[in-house]
Amino acid sequence: MLWRTFNEEDGLVVFAVGNDMPDVDGKGPYSVPSWTLLEYAGNKQWSREEDIYHPDAMLKMLGRWCDAAGVAFPEPDIQALSLIHI
């Protein structure tokens, strides 16, 4: 976890994590940050989760990692990516 913050009054938690891949070649890190918003519903239950990341940064990092690991990088589904709004 990179950082976290709590808003107890509104029942919100926001945090950032690194989506880390193993450093397969010593040239890492291979990581992209993402952020998550959680809303507490009560009774030890969450009512909402929103995950935010930059798709282009994620694809670039995964491409670098696949090259380093010697595995094929699958072609992204351009039509699915066009549905993402930043």
N, C-alpha and C positions, 0 to 999 in steps of 0.2 A: 504494500500500500504506500503510495507516494504522499498522500495527505488525506485528511478527513475533517469534516465539520458537522456539528449537530445543531439543530434548532428544535429544542425540546418543546417549546410552546406550540409549534405547528406540526410536530412529529416528523420532521424531515432529517434525513441523513444524506450528505453528499460526500463522495470520496473519489479519488483518482488512483488508478492502478496502472502498472506497466503490463502490457500483454507481451510476456517474455518468451522467446524461443531459446533453446539451448545454443550456446556459443560453440558451434561445431568446427570452426576453423581458427579460433583465436583472434578473429577480426571483428568480433561483436562490439557492443551489444546489439542484439536483434530484438528490438522492443519498440512498441508504440503505445503511448498513453491512451487511456479511455477514462471516462467519467461516468459515475452512476448516481442517480437520484432515487432514494427510497422514501416512501411515505408510509408512516406507521398507522395501522388501522385499529390497534388495540388488541388485547388478548393474545399477545405474542405473534401477531400476523401483520404482514405488510399488505397495503392496499394498492400500491403502485410502484413500478420500477421503470426507470428510463435510463437507457445506456446510450452514451454519446461517444463517437470516435470519428476520426477523419478517414474515410474509405480509401482515398488516394494514398495517404501515408501508410495505411495498413497493407495495401497491395504492393507498394514499393518495398516495404520491409520484408514481406513474405517472399517476394521475388528474389531479393538479396539472399535471404536465408536458404531458399531452394537452390540457388546457384552454389552457395557455400557447402550445402549438404550433398550436392550432386544428384538432386532429384528434380524431376520435371515439374514446372510450375503450371498448373492448369490455367487455361484461358478463362478470364473472367466473363461472366454472363453480362454483356453490355446492356441488354434490355432490362435486366434486374437492377443494374447500377443506375440506369436512367430514372428509376423510381425514387432514388434517394435524393432528398433535398437538404442542402447544407445551409 
